[in-house]
């Protein structure tokens, strides 16, 4: 089986693409989880969320997408078939979707915040801004660190990537570059960037093979079931495989940190300002910056 990342097909179980480890058995062993985050850069935990709550959030999202004519009305709603001509939708700032009781019951549940409090050894908070994505046919995300988008507060900030439904390989899934938190030179250059301050492209690379050939490691991915999640840090290089199906891939990204550490002001409050300068005027290419940085 080959899974494309952008324009590059990678053979699953080949030299560039393998399988994510499963950390579910360590779910409540917080010292072990912290060790795995430090060494692997991610935690894959099946059933981190209540599957019934995820299904309810999915239904609310599907209703919104149907109202926006993103879904084929001739197909069952829950299957999320793409309407003719539709390309998907980013719903990050759409509070009518991201702050419904159903969605918040997943990403701000007392159980999840308590789990993070144990992981972080102190009370936890989550950003008010939520990133919800409905990924269309052929779309994917290039390789990047999250820190370049939200690095103004604590660097002990963690992403939870939550599939809003079962994800098979044809829908596209997240991929992690093994060992990427240890790419010191990349952290010291690209990892110090701020897209709003520097107005530089956010993706470090669109070619997954180039990163493996240059830095080693291997891309790792998996299929996901309702309720599963990936947790990873700000310096974990990740991307997504392409959605090769005719259905929307539904997922969300939410962020968590200790409540007593500084938070990036762009993403908290009643009306987070989000990115305010990125993309305004001429954007510097990542190729230009990588040449300047020597990475």
N, C-alpha and C positions, 0 to 999 in steps of 0.2 A: 504494500500500500504506500502511495506517495501522498503527502500532504503539502500543499503549496503555502509558502509564506511570501506574500507579494508575488513577484514574477518567478520565484524560485521553488520548484518542487523538491521536497526532501523525502527520502525513503524512510519510513518508520522502521526502526531497528537497524538503520544504516549508520554510517559514520557521523552524520550530523544531527540525527534525531532519535531520541529514545523516550523512555517512560518516566514520569514523575514518581518519586517514592510516595508511599502512603504512610502518613504519620498518625492515622486515626487511633491506633492502639496507645499512643502517648498523650491522648487528648487532655487528660487531667494530671499528667506528670510534667509540671511546669518547669522544673530545672532541665529536664530532658528536652522540652520544647525550645527553651532558650538556647540550648546547645545546638540544636538542629537549625534554628534560625541563623545562628552565627556561622555554622559550617556550610549549610546548604543554601541559605538565603530565602527559604520558603518553608511553609507547612501546608501540606495537602490533608485536609481533614474531612472525611465523609460524615454527613449528618451534623455539621456544626450548627446549621439552622434547622428549625422545625419545618419539615417538608410541606406540611399543610399550610403553614404561614406563607411559605414561598409560593405555593400554588395560588393562594388568595391574592398576593401581590402581583403575580403574573396575570391573573384575570383582570385586575384593574388596569394594568399597563396595556393589555390587549384591547380592552374597551376604548382606551384613549387612542391607540393606534388605528383602530377601526374607524373612529370618529374623524381622524385625520386622513382617511383614505389610503393608509399604508398597507392594509390587508385586503386580500381577495375576498369579496363578500360571498362568492360562490363556494368557499371552502369553510370547514369548521373553524370557529374562532380560535380554539385552543391550539390548533396546529400552526398558526402564524404564517400562513402562505402569503407571499408577497404579492401585492396588487400589481397588475400590469403597469409598467413604467415607474413604480416606486423604487426608492433607493435606500430605505431605512431612515432612521432619525436619531439625533442625539437629544436627550431630554434632561440634561444636567441641571439647567436652571428652571425647569418647569415644575414649580412647587405643587401645582395641581396634580402632578403624578408622583413626585419624589417625597411629598409630605402627606400622602394619604395614610390613614390609620393602618391599612393593610401593609404598606411598604415599610413604615416605621416599626411595625411589629416584628419585622425581620431584622432590620439593620440597627435599630436602637432598643432591641429587646433587653430586659434586665439580665437575662441569662448571658447574652453576648457581652454586655458591658462588664458583668461580673467575671466572665472568662478572661477578658482583657485585663481587668484589675489584678487578677492572679498572675497573668503572664508578665505584666509590667511592674508588679509589686507596688501598686499604688492605685488610687482611684483613677478611672479612665474617662475620657470624653471622646466624642466623635464629631467630626466636622459637620456643620449644619448643611453645607452644600453636598449634594449627592450626584454622582455621575451615573446616569442610566443610559444604556445604549441599545438600540435596535439595529443590528448590523445586517445590511443587505447582501445580496448575491455578489460574490467577487471581492468583497471588502475585507480588509484586515488592518491591523495596527503594526507599525514598524517598531524596531528595537529601541528601547529607551529606559532611562532611570526615571522614577517618579519625582525625585528630588528637584529636578529642573523646573517642575511645575508648581511645587508646594514646599519649598525648602527654606522659607523665612522664619519658621519656628524651630521647634526641636527637630533634630534629625532622628530621634527615636519615635518616628511616626510610621505606622504600618497600614498597608492597604489590605482590605479584604475584597477579593474578587468573587462575586456571587453569581453563578449562572441562575437565571430565572426560568428554570425548567431543565429537563434532561438534555444534555448536549452530547451528540455523537460527532465523530470526526468531520462529517460532511457539513455540519453547521459552523465549524470553526471553534477552536478552543484556545486557551492561553498556553503559551510556551515560556519556559524559564531557561536562561542560559546558566548551566551548572558552573559554579565557582565564580560567578560574576561579582559577588560582593568583595572579592579579593583582587579585583583589577585596580590596583592602587593608582597607576598613572591616569586611568580613565576617571577615577573618582576625583583626582586632584585637578583635572581640567574640565572635562564635560560635567562632572558631578558638582562643580562650583558655579555652574551657569544658572541664570534665572531668566526665563523666557520673556517676562515683562520688562526686566531691566535691560537685557541684552538684545532683545528682538531677533533671536536666532531660531532657526528651525528646531523643533523639539526632539525629533527622532534622531538617534545616533547613527543608525544604519537601516537601510532597506534590504540589505543582502545578508541573510543569516549565515551563509557559508563563510563570508568574509570575516565575521567575528570569530567563528570557530578556528579558521585557518590562522588568524592573526594572534588570538589570545588563548586558544585551547578550549577545553570544555566541550559541551554538547548541549543542544537544545533538548528540553524534556517537556512532554505534554501528556495528556490523558483525556479520556472521556469522563463526563461528570453526570451525576444523578441529582435530582431535586433535593436541595438541602446541603449539598457539598459546597466547599469553599476552599480557596487558596489564600493564604496569608503570607505577605512578604514585605521586606523593608524597602527603604528609599533608594538603596544602591543595588537592587537586584535587577539585572537586565532582563527585560521581558518583551514579548510581542504577542501577536496572535496569528494563528493559521487562518487561511481564507475560508470564508463561507462559500462553499461550492454548491449549496442546495438552493432551492427556490423558496425557502422559509426564512423568516427573520431569526437571527440569533439574539436572544434577549439576555442581558447581563447588567450588573451594576458594580461600581467600585465605590467603596466607602472607606474612610480613614479614621484611625484610632491612635490615641496617645495618652500619656499620663496627664491628668487634669492640672497638675501643679507645674507643668512645663509650658514654655511659650508656644502659642499656636499661630500659624500663618494667618494674618489678618484678612487675606483675600477670601477665605473659605469659612469664616465663622460669623455669627450674628444673625439677626432677623432677616437681613437682605445682603448676603455676601456679595462683594463687588466682583469677585472672580477675576479672570484675566482682563486687565484694563488697558494694556499698551501693546501686548503681543499681537503681531500682524498689522499694526498701524504703521504705515509708511513702508519703507523698503526692509524686507527681512533678510538677514544674513544667512547664507546657506551653511548647512552643517559641513559640507565638503571644504568650504573655506576655513571654518573654525578648526576642523580636524587637521588640516594641513598646518595651520598656525600652531596648534597644540602638539603636533607630532605624534598623534594617536590614530 
